[in-house]
C-alpha cells in the first residue's frame, strides 16, 4: 500500500514537472519595435501579434535618452507614471507579461506623447 502511494506521488510530481516544462517551452520572446527597438511611434507595434501570459517583451534602447515604465491604464492614457511604478533603465530590459493588459511608456519628457508607449493584452 505504501509503495503504491509513493508511486502515485512520484507520478504526480513527474506530471507537474512536465506540464511546467511545457508551459515554459511555449512562452515566446518579442523584441519591442523589431529591429528599430523601443523608440517613438511604437504604439502600433503590438497590432497583429498574439501574446500570452509568460511571454517576454525585450526592450532595446539607448538608456541615456529613454526608459521603460510599467504603468496602469490611466498612466498609459495620461502618459504619467503612477507613484510606485516600476522603472526599467538598462537599455536591454526583459519584461515577462502577466495575464490581461500590460502597459508600458517612456516617461522622459514628451516621449510618451510622441507615441513611445505600448499596450499589450496577454491571453
Phi, psi and omega in degrees: 000317180294320180297321178296319178294319179297320178295320179294319178295315180298319179295320179295316179297317179298317179297316178299318179296319178296318179295319178297316179298318179298317180296316180294319181294335183274349181286150183241164177240133181236129175271113183298127181083000181066217182298331180286343179077191181283108183207189181297155179060036180274349188305328182274351184307318182292342184303132179083358179258147178250123182246149176235154173303135182099341175296156181246131172263130178253120180255110176254126183195168176277111184290350178278347181231355180218168170209181175229130178235125175279120185233173174268181182302316181298318178295324178294313182292320184271349185061035177230129179285128177290158178304133178085004179296144180283123180252128177251139184211028181278336186090350178216054186280140175239117186238124179278132181283141172263161180296137180101208184273139178231130184235137181222140177223163164260126183259018169291145187308123176083346185291312179299317180298336178269015175093010179273070180201150176221150172237125183233131175254123181254126179287000000 
